[in-house]
Amino acid sequence: IENLHDVFPGNETKLGMSRGVPEPKLTAVDAMIDKLTGAIFVFQLVVVIVLGIAGNVWKETEAIKINSILISGFVMAHRPKQWYVRYPPEGQWYELLIIPLRFELLCSIMIPISIKVSLDLVKSLYAKFIDWDIEMYDPESGTSSHAANTAISEDLGQVEYILTDKTGTLTENRMIFRRCCISGIFYGNESGDALKDVDLQNAVFTGSPDVIRFLSIMAICNTVVPTKSKSGTISYKAQSQDEDALVNAAAHLHVTLASKSGNIIVINYNGSNIQYELLDTLEFTSDRKRMSVVVRDCQNGKVILMSKGADEAILPYSFPGQHTKIFCEAVEQYAQLGLRTLCLAWRELMEDEYREWSLMFKEANSTLWRLAEVCQRLEHNLEILGVTAIEDHLQDGVPETIEMLRKAGMYFWMLTGDKQSTAIQIALSCNFISPEPKGQLLLIDGKTEDEVFRSLERVLLTMRITTAEHKEVAFVIDGWALEIALKHHRKAFTELAILSRTALCCRVTPSQKAQVLQSSLAMLHGLRYGCWVQLVELLKSCDYRTLAIGDGGNDVRMIQQADIGVGISGREGLQAARAADYSIGSNINQYFIAEFRFLTRLILVHGRYSYNRTAFLSQYSFYKSLLICFIQILFSFISGVSGTSLFNSVSLMAYNVFYTSIPVMVSVLDKDLSEKTVMQHPQILFYCQAGRLLNPSTFAGWFGRSLYHAIVVFVISMHAYANEKSEMEEVAMVALSGCIWLQAFVVALETNSFTILQHLAIWGNLAAFYIINWILSALPASGMYTIMFRLCRQPTYWLTMLLITVAGMGPVLALKYFRYTYTPSKINILQQAERLGGPILSLGNIEPQSRSFEKEVSPLSITLPKNRNPVYEPLLSDSPNSTRRSLGTVTPFDFFQSSSRLSSNYSRDYKTN
């Protein structure tokens, strides 16, 4: 079955219910293009209405009067100026719509219909660049990255929040049994490896009852399937890497899970087989946080309950009188080392007790009602045997990756089912948070709504009132408190989420329910799934771009809900990789450890380049359409506002399809900065996150450029060729040639890195324009017969092209020179340093975008607890030196040195939910 990759398990399975229905994703660039398109549409309607009215007024006041004089036979000796106009003296009312409809046809090209096609083509190339990137190839597993969604590459460059799973995403998901505590005795503390601990080996050799019972639970209480090869070697197939580590550790200590045949489990201990009959399995759920099996010892007929699970799901259910303090200390000690802990327990059942319970369990199991309650009836009065500690190594490059992304202005959220201490240690090792005194970690906890509210108030006050000493502030919250905060204190929690650069969610519980859209999913799978969905929706509601990354089936819904989903094909399967927009290590035939470090290159290189290129392509598409449309509008003023087109339909079609599309398509190869520079200075991603390259301000610049170029082309062309000796087709060709020349230089000016292909596209396209028109001029039926031949033989034509180019590009070049020389951006400075080949000495600070709120939160009344944990809860300063920090202030990056700052008007408003 393991080779059947395309088996559909059904919608009622855990995988099917976790998957959900993916929603269509709209990038920030697409949303901005839609807004700009709407604005241009309104402008188009205004132009059509105004020119339509003007055309009808001109017809009524000028053309009709002149035609009436001619028709009446008066003043026949004097030919009026508008002698060519032949409007009828009177007409039907609906003829008033003719001129507006003509202008509607003329202005229809104002909105470039081809922009979507062009963007789809270049976005497909962006996706291929990701697939072809050898820097994102993992030689160990032989896999490369893959872009499944080709429509959202530019959103990678605008990501601000990264929501990540821990196990299998930040870690290798390769579990190794390191330490254990059995009956209060610690093993593996000195050597760091319990399997090599001599005391534990001696206890197994002498047959210590507690140790053998402990190892037996490790071997039996699981869903592992043992398989024996022809050589007699036993291997294990496990759904969970934790179970695989426990079973292999027990086998290493001579308690081997030999076989499972039906309900018979065979355990081999020092060469002798011990058989158990599996009676019932109480499966692990995210609600119960434990798993139990009921077995019968075939040697003595005793019925035994074996349980394993999280400390809070096992220790509180010990039998009265058992001292569990030593086990609590063991759990805390292992958690401080960043190890994953499980508690093991057992209980011998009376035959009558089991028989009565079994009937209830079968009934509950068949109806799926009260199943957890029935399981609880049996899982009590347990004898705690000990604690296991499993190590899960971080992937290579994870701390460096997170540090670089934090420099790029990323905010991180990590959700894990581990203990709080374990989550904090993992966060410290990953560079999510910094240790004291540089970092400051705040704790949000509580079991009731009032306790969580007070805890949330304290943390918010600490965020607002800080000393002058800068600290990286983060907060940690458990699952129960997170549920209450999302449900009852959503606004305050949203403010906290925006102010804090890092958030850790640990010990998630299953009682969290997602929002209405995901309510059914949350009720079935609990907080682990619904919480992710709610967190993603919370951040998206504040207009932040979110990226979710995970590796398991439980991360699928989160990946689908985020703006960008990145899946990792690791040891938990391919569900996340197949549901994601981008997958890392995407070999669909094998399962490999993921490479979280590739996320840096995916965002900083591919995301940034994609955003820059898409921003230029989209605005250029509007520019070239507005240019030709403005010329048509200007021509209407000297043609009686009649809506007559200066250009023929063939020229307009060729203009959009051939003359202006090919040069800009090769902009997908343009790089404003080298990949090395981008990776060395991740802070420049701020320009993409803030939307500096595509916004109403930049679009207004392109709009003004198109209007100015249209005036230049029209005025020069008309003055040079608009006389009685020139045909209208000649004037149109001169104006069209001026447009092509200007756009060739515009593309060349906006190109940062030239390649042979780009030179061929820009200048070769200009040459192709003349070749195509020479061919059309040789065809009598083309309507352009001999026009281009005659124009090219005239020195006036080439002087006109030179004058159009100089007049059109001169001011643009002057403005660009002024900007580069006197008000350069940080990117301009980096570009100059690359061209000169020198080091970057001082560039100043990049100012992150401000984070503003609609309302200031009212002052909070704080009740401080008597006993505060000094490790996780900072002391609140009441001294007069304490200062209030603005909610919109974010710590400046350390990348730049000078005092000059880049002003940012870009802000995102918090939306009240």
N, C-alpha and C positions, 0 to 999 in steps of 0.2 A: 504493500500500500504506500510505502514511503516514496515510491517513484511515480505515483499518480498525482502529478502536480495540478491537474485541472479538474479534480473531483469537486463537485459542488455539494457541500454538506447540508444545505438548506437554510432557510431564513430563521428557523427557530433555534438553531445552535448558538453557542456563545460567539462564535466567529461571525455568524450571519447577523446577529443582533448588534454586535459591536461595530459592524461595518457601516451601517446607516446609508442614507442616500446622499451622495456628494452634491453639493450646491455649486452652481456656476460661479466662477471667480472673476471679478472685475478688478483690474489693476488700477493703481492711482493715476497712472498715465492715461489709461483709457477713460477713466472718469473725468480727468481734466480735458481730454480731447472732446468728450461729449459736451461738456460745458462750453468749451470754445465754439464747437459746432452750433450749439444753440444760440450763442451770441451772434455768430456770423449769420445765422438764419434770420434772426430778428433784424440785423443790419440789412440783409438782403431784401426783406419785406419793406423796410422803410425806403430803401433806394427805389424799389419797383413802384411803390405808391407815389413817391415824390416825382420821379421821372415820368410816370404815367400821367399824373395830373399836369405836369409841365408840358408834356407832349400834346395833350388835348387842348390846353390853353393856347399853345403856339398854333395849333391847327385852326382853332376858332378865330384867333386874332390876326394871323398873318396869312396862312396858306389859303383859307377859304376866301378871304377878301381879295386876294390877288387872283385866284382862279375865277372869281365872279367877274372881275373887271375883264379878264381875257375872254370869258364866255360871252359877256354882253357885247363885246365888240368895241368897247371903248379903249382908248389909249393903246391901240394896237401897234402904233409906231414905236412905243417905248416898251422894250422887253423887261419885265420886272426881274429883280435879283433872284427870286425863287421861281424861275420860269419852268423848272423841271418838276415842280410839285403839281400833281393832278388830283387833288382831293375833290370829291363831289361837293356841290354846294350844301346839300343837306343829306342826312343819313338817319338810320334807325338808332334808337337809344343804345342798343347793345354794341354799336360800333365804338363806343367810348372805351370798351374793354380791350380793343385790339392792341392799342399802344402799350398798356400795362402788361398784356400777355407777351408782347414782343420783348419787353425788358425782362420779364420773368425768364424767358428763354435765354436772353443774353447773360443774365446773372446766375443762371443755373449752375455754371461752372465755378461759382464763387466758393461753394463747398466741394472740396475734392472728393468725388465718389471713389476714386482709386486709392484713397489713403488706407482704407481697411485692407485692400488687397496687398498694397505695398508693405504694410506693417505685418501682415500674416507671413509674407515671404521672408522678410528679414528676421522675424521672430523664429521661424523654422531654422534659419541659419544660426541664430543664437543657440538654439537647442543642440544643433549639431556641433557647435564649438565646444559645448560641455561634454558631449559624447566623445569627441576626438581629443580632449585635453589629456595629454600623456602625464601631466603633472598630477592629475587626479586618478591615476592608475595605481592599483595596489598590487605590487609584484608578488607579495606573499600568497594572496588568494587568487591572483590572476583575473581580477575583476576591475571594471571601470565604472565611472559614474554615468548616470542615464537621466535624460530629461524626458519624462513622460508627457508633461504638459508644455506645449510649445508656445503658449500664449501669455505667460506671465513672467518671462525672464527679467524684464526691467524692474519688476517689483522686488527682486532680490537686492537691488541697489538702494531700496528705500526702507528696508527692514529696520525696525527700532526695538522690537521685543522678540526675544527668543525663548520659547517654552520648550523645555527638554525633559525627557525621561532620564532616569539614571542608569538602571541596570540594562546593559546591552547597548546603551547609547553613549554614555560617558565611560562605562567600564567595558571590559572584554566579554563579560557574561561567561567567564570560564571560572567556575567555582572551585576553590581548593580548601579542603578541610584543614584548619590550622590549629585550633585549640578546643578544649572542652573542659567542663566542670562536672564531675560525677560524684554525687553524694557529698558535696562540699570539698572535694579534692580537685585541685587545678592541674591540668595536664597541658604541656606544651608551652608554658609561660617562659621557661628558660631557653629552650631551643627554638621556639617559634614554630614548631611543627609537632603536633601531638602524636602523629603517626611514628615519629622517631623517639618519643619519650619512653625511656627505659621503664619507668614506674608503671606506665599504662600497659606496656608489653608484658611486664611481669604479672600485672593484675589479670590480663587475659589468659596468660599461661597457667596461672593458679586457679582460674575459674571463679573469680570474684563474682558473686551473684548479681550485685548492683551493676557492675561493668558489663557482664554478659547480657543482662536484661536491657541495659542502655543500648548496646550495640545491636541487639535483636530488634528493638524498635526502629533503629536507623535502617535496618535491612528489610523490615516487614511493612512499616507504616508508610506506604508510598504507592504510586501507580506505575512503578518501573516494571518493564517487561524484560526478563533475562533471555538471552539467546545463546545457544552453545554451538560453536563451530565444529567442523569435522575433527579438528585437532584437540578438541575438548576445552578450548578456551571460552570462557563466559564473557559476553559483552552485554551492555545494558542500553535499552532504549527508554529514555525518560522525557516526559513533557517539561519538567522543570530541571534547570541546571543545579538547583539546590539538592533535589532528590538524587540526582546522579552523583553529586559529590559525597553525600551521606552514604549511599549504597557502596560506592567504591571504597570509601574510608573504612566501612565495616568489613568489607571483603579483605582489605589490606591487613586488618586486625583479626583475620581468621574466622569472622562470622560472615559467611558468604551466602547471598541470595542465589541458590543453585537453580531453582526452576519454579515456574508458576504454571500449573496445569489445571484448568478449570478453577475450582475453589481450593485446590491443594497447593500450599506454599511449602517449599523445601528449603531449609536453612542448613548449611554445612558448617559445623563447628569442630575444628581440629580433626577433620576426617570423618566425623560421624554426622549422619543426616537426622535432622529433627523436622517433623512434619507438623504443619498447622493447617487447620481448615478455616478458610476465610468465610465468615458468616455474613458480615455487613460492612459496608464502607460508608463512612460519613465524610463526604467530600469537602475539600477546602473551598471556602467562599470568601470573598472580600469582606463579607459581613462578620462571619464567625472568626476568621483569621486563624483557623486551626483545622487540622484533619485528624480523623480517628478511624481505626479499624477495629472490628470485633472479630477475634479469632478463637478457635478451640484448639488447645494443645492435644494433639492426637495421642500422646503418651499417657497423660493422666486425665484427660477429658475436661480440664478446667477451661472456663470461658474467660477470656482476658480482653480488656479494652486498652488499646495502645493509642496515645495521642501525641501530637506534636503541633507547635504553633508559636505565635508571638508571645512574648512574656505576659502582656496584659490579657491574653486570651487563655493562658494556662495557669499562671501563678495564683490568680484569685480563686481558682477552683480546687485548690489543694485541700486535703482532708483536715479537719480541725485539729490543731495541735502541732502540725508540721511547721518547722521553722524554715521559712523561705527567704530570710534575709541574705543568706550566703549566695543564693541563686540570683537575687536582685543585684547584689554587688558584682557577681560574675557578668551579668548582662550589661551593667553599666561600664565595667572595665573593658569588656570586648567592644562595646559601642564606641568608647573613647578611642579605640585603636582603629575605628572604621570598619569593623568586622560585622557581618550579618549574623544575627543570633536567632536561635530557635530553642525552645524549651521542650523537653521530652518528659512524658508522664505515663503512668499506667494504673490500672485498677482491676482487681479480680471481681468478676460478677457472679452473683448467685444465679442458679439455673432458672428459678422462678422469676427473678427480676428481669433476666434477659428475655425470657419467653413473653412476658407481659409487654415489655418495651418493644420487642420485635414486631408484635402485631400492630402497635401504633405507628411504628416506623414504616412498615409496608403500606399502611393506609395513607400516611402523609406523603410517602414517596410516590404513590400513584396519583394523588390529587394535586401535589405540589403546594398544598396549604399547610401552614404551621410546621414546615419541615425543620426550620432552625429551632423552634421551640421543642420539638420532639427530640432533636439531637441533644439539646441542653439537659433534658431529663436524665440522660445517661452520663454526660461529661461533667461530673462533679465528684467530690471526695477523692480527687486524684492524688496519687503519690508521685511527687516530683522527683525524677531521677537525676536530671542534670540539664546542662546547657551546652549547645554546640556553637562554634564560632567558625564562620566560613569567610574566606577572603575572596574578593573580586577585584582584580587589578584594574587600574585605570588604563585606558588605551594610550598608546604613544601619542604625545603631542597635545593632549587635551588641555593641560594647564596653559601652554603657550597659545593655543588656539583661543581659549576664553579670554586671556589677557589681551590679545590683539583685537578681538572683537569688542572688548570693553573700551579699548582706546578708540575704536571706531564709533563709540556712542551707543553700543547695544545695552539693553536692559535684559537681565536673565531671570527666568523663573524655573525652578527645579521642583518636581514633585516626586516623592519617593515614599514607599511604604515602610522604610526603615525607622528606627528610633531616632529621636531628636539628636542625641549625641552622635550617632552614626552619620546622620545627614550633615551635621555641622562639620565633622571631620572630613567627609567627602568634599564638602564645599570649600573648606580650607585648602585641601590638596589640589582642587581644581582651579584655584584662584577665583572662585566665585566671590568670596569674601576675604578680607584681609584681617590678620590678627591684631590685637591691641598692641600699641596705641593707635596705629594707623586706621584700623577698622573699628566699627561699632555695630554690634549685633543686638537687635531688639527682639523681645519675646512677646508673642501674642498667644494667650491661652485662656482657658476657662471652659466650664461645662454648662453654664447657663447663659442666657442672653445678657443678663446684667453683668456677669463677670467678664464676658467677652467685650462688652461695651466699655467697661472701665479700662480693660487692658488695651483696647484700641485707642482710647482717649490718651492714655499715658504715652503710647508710642507716637501718636500724632503730635502731641505736645513736644516730645523730644525731637521730632523732626523739625518742628517750627522754631524751637528755642534751642539754640546751640551756642557753644562758645566760639570764639574767633578761630580756634584750632580746627583745621579741616579734617574731617573723617569720612571715610566711605561707609555710609549707613546702609544696613540691610536688616531684614526682619525674618523671623522664622515663626511659622504658625502650624499648629496641628490640624488634623482633618476635622475634628469636631468644631473647633473654633472657626475654621474656614467656612464650614457649612452655615454657622450662625451669622458670620460676617456677610456672606454673600446674600443671605436671605433677609436679614433685618437691618444691616448697616451697610448697604451697598455703596452709598455715596461716600461715606467716610473711608471705606476700604478702597474705593477707586482712587481717592486722593492719595492714600498711602501707597497704592501701587504705582502711581505716577511719580511720587517723590522719591521712592526707594529704587535704587539701581539693581538690587538683587532681592529675590524672595525665595524662601525655602519652605516648601509644604511637606510635612512629614507626618507619618502615622495616619494616613488618610483612612477614613471610616466609610462604611457603605451607606450611611443614612443621608448623604447629600443627594439632592435631586436637582437635575439640570433645569433649565428654564422650560417654559411651556413647550417649545419646539422639540426639546430633547427629554421631556419628562419621562416618557416610556423607557427610553434607553437608560436613564439614570436609575429608575426604580428597579430595573433588571440587573444592573451592573454596579450600582452604588457610586460612591464619590469618585473612585479612581477614574471612571469614565466621564460622569456628568460634571465633575469638578473641572476637568480640562476644558470641556465645552464651555462652561460658564466663564472660566478665566479668559479664554480666547474671545468670547463675545464681549466681556467687560472691556478688554483692551481695544477691541475693534470699535466699540461704541464711542470711544474717545478719539477715534480717527487715527489710530496708530496702526502701522503695518506690522503684522505678527508672522513669525515663522515658528512652526512646530516641528520637532524632530523626535522620532521614536523608532523602535525596532520591532515591537510586538503587536499582536492582534488587538490588545487593549488600547493601543495608541492610534488606531485607525480613525476613530471618530474625531479625535483631536487634530489629526493631520488633515482630514477633510474639511474641518471647520475653519482652520487658520487660513490667512491670506496665501501663505506658501507652506506646503507640506513637504518635508524631507523625510524619506524613509530609509532605513538601514536594513539590508538583508543580512541579518546576523544569525545567531543560534536559535532564535525563537521563530524562525520561518520568514516567509516572504509577504505576509499580509500587509505589513506597513509599507514595504518597498513598492508593492503593486498598487496600493491605494494612494501613494504620494505623487506629488508633482515632480519631484526629483528624488532619485534613489542613489545611494552611495554603496558601491559593492554589489552591483545588480546582475549577478549571474543567476539566471532563473533555474539552473539545473543543480546548483549546489548551495550550501549554506556556509557563509563565511563571516568572520568577525568584521565589523564595520570600521571605517576610518573617520572618526569625528573630525579629525584635523582638516579634512577636505572642505569643511564648511567655510573656513576662512577664504580659500580661493574661490569658492562658489559665490560668496557674497561680494568680497572686495574686488575681484577681477571680473568675473562674468556678470555679476549683478550691476556693478558700476558701469562697465563698458556698455552693457545692454541699455541701461537707462540713458546714458549720454547719447548714444546713437539714435535711440527711439525719439528722444526729445528733439534732436536736430531734424530727423526725417519727418516727423509730424508737422513741425512748424514750417519747414521748407515746402511741404506739400501745400499748405495753406498759402504760403508766399507766392508760389508760381501760379496758383489758380487766381489769387487776388490780383496779381500783376496783369494778366491778360484780360481779366474782367474790368479792371479800372481803365485800361486802354479803350475798351469797348464803350464804357460810360463816358469817357472824355470825348470820344468820337461822336457820341450822340449830340453833344452841344454844338457841333458844327454841321450836323445833318438834320437840323430841324427837330431834334428830340423825337425822332420818329422810330427809334428802336432798330435802326438798320445796323447790321453786323459789318464791321470792317473786314473781318477774316472770313474766308469760306470754311465750310464744314470739314473739308479734307485737312486743311492746315490746323484747325482746332483739334481734330482727332490725333494727328501726328504730334502735335505739341504736347499733349498729355501722355501719349503712349510711348513715343520714341524719343523726342527731343529733350525732355526734362526728367524722365524716369530713370534712364540707364545710369547717368552720372551719380545720382544720389543713392542708387542701390548698392554701389560699392562703398558707401559710407559704413557698411557693416565691418569693414576692415580698419576703420579709423581708430586711433588710440591717442587720446590727448596726452597721456603719460605712459611710460613703459610699465610693464607688469612689476618689475623690480621696485620702481619708485612707489607704486601703489601699495605694495606689500610692506615697504619700509615706513610709509606714512599713512596708516589706516584712518587717521583723523579726517582726511579730505573726503571721506564718505559722507560727511555732514552735508555737503552741497547737494548730494542726491537725496538724502533723508529729508532735507528741508525743501526739496522741489525747486531748487534755484535755477535749473535749466529749462523748466517748463512750467510756467505759471502765467497769469494774466499780464504781468509786467513784461516778461520776455516776449510774449505773443504780441503785445502792443508794439514792441520794437520791430518785429517782423512785419506787422501790419503797416507801420509807418514806412518801412523800407520798401514794401511793395507799392505803396502809393507814390512815394518819391520816384522810384524807378519808372513807374507808369507815366508820370508827368514828364520825366526826362525823355523817355522813348517817344512819347506822343508829340511833344513840342518840337523836338529836333527833327523827327521824321516828317512832320507836317511842313515845317519851314523849309526843309530841303527838297521835298518832292510834291507837296500839295500845290500844283499849278495846273493850268489848262493843258500843258504838254504831257503830263503824267497820268497814267491810268490808275484807277483805284486799286487794281491788283498789285501794281508796283508799290504804291504807298503801303499796302497791307504787308507785302513781303519785306519791305524795309523795316517796318515796325516789328514784324516777327523776328527778323534777323537780329534786331537790337535786343529783343528779349532773350534770345538764345545766347548771345554774347555776354550779356549781363549775368545770366544764370550760370554760365560756365565759370566766370570769375567769382561769383558768390560761393559756389561749391568749392572752388580752389582756395578761397580765403578762409572758409570754415573748416577745411581739412587740416588736421594737425600732423598726421604722419602719412607721407606719400609712398606709394608702392607703384610698380610698373603697371599693375592692373588699374589703379586709380588714375594714373596719367592717361592711359589708353581710354578709359571711360569718359574722362572730362574732355580732353582735347580730340580724341578720336570721335566722340559724339558730335563735336562742333564740325569736324570735317565731314562726318556722315550727313549732317544737315544739308550741306551744299551738294553733296553727291546725290542725295535723294531728290533735291529740288532741281538739279540739272537734268535728272532723268525725267521728272515730271514736266519740265519745260520743253523737253523734246517730244512730248506727246500732245498732238493737237486737241485731243478730246479731254485733256485734263483740266482745262480752264485756266492753265498757267503757262500757256504756250509761249516760249521764247522769253519769258519774263526774267528768269534768273540769268540767262545768257546776257541779256541787255544790261542788267544791273551790275554784273561782275566786270563788264568792260568799262564801266564808268568810274573814274577816280572819285567822283562825288560820293558814290556808295561807300567806298572804303573809308573815306574821310568821315562820313556820317557814323559808321560803326565805331571808329576811333573816338569821335566826340561823345557818342553815347556812353562808351565804356569809361572814358575819363570823367565825364560829368556824373555818371551814376556811381562809380566806385570810389571816386576821390573823397567825398565826405565820409563814406564808410571806413575807408582806410585811415583817414585822419582821426575819426573817433576811436577806432581800435588802437591806433598808436598812442593817443592820449591816455586811454584806459590802461594799456600795458605799461606806459612809462610813469604815470603819476598816480593812478589808483589801481594798482595790480591786485588781483585776487591771489590767494595762496596757491591756487593751481597755476596761475600765470607765472608766479615766482619759481615754482617747481619746473615748469616748462623751460623758462630761461636758464635755470641751472642745468637742466639736461642738455640744452643746446650748447651751452658754454663748457659743459663737462666739468664744472667745478662743484665743490661741496656747498651745502645749504647751511649758512651760518646763522641767520636770524630771520624769522618770518612772522613773528607776532603770534597772536592767539586766534584760533577759530572759535567763534562764539556759538555754542550749541543753541538750537532753537528753544525758545521759551515755552514753558508749559503753563498755560493760564487756565483759570477757572471762571465760571460765570459768577460765582458768589464766593466771598470769603466765608470760611466756616466760622461760626460763632465761637467765642472763647469757651473753653472747656473747663468744667469743674472736676478737678483731679482728686481722687482719694488714693493715696499711696499705700501700698501694702506694708505691713510691719516687717516681713521677712522677704527681702529681695535677693534673688540669685545674683551674686556679683559677677558670674561668668557671662551670663547672657543678657542681663538687664543693666543698662548703664545708669549711673547716678545722674539725676537731674540737677543742673546747676541753678541755684537761686541767687547767685551773686549779682551785684549791679553791673558786672562786666558782660553778663549774658546779653546777646543781641538777637533780634528777631530776623530770621532769614526769609527772604521773599520766596513765595511758592514757585515763582517762575525762574528761580536762579538755579543753575546747574554748574557744578564745578568745572572750571576751564581745563582744557586739556594741557598737558605738560609739553606738548610737541613744539609749540612756538615760544619764542623768547622775548620778542619786542613788545612794547606796550600798546602798539596799534591794535585795534580790534575791528573785526568785521561786523558791521551792524546787520542785525537780522530782524526783519519785520515779519518773519514767518512764524506763526504760532498756531497751535491747535487748541481749540476751545473744548473744554470738558462739557459733555452733554449730560444733562440730568436724566437719569434713568427712571 
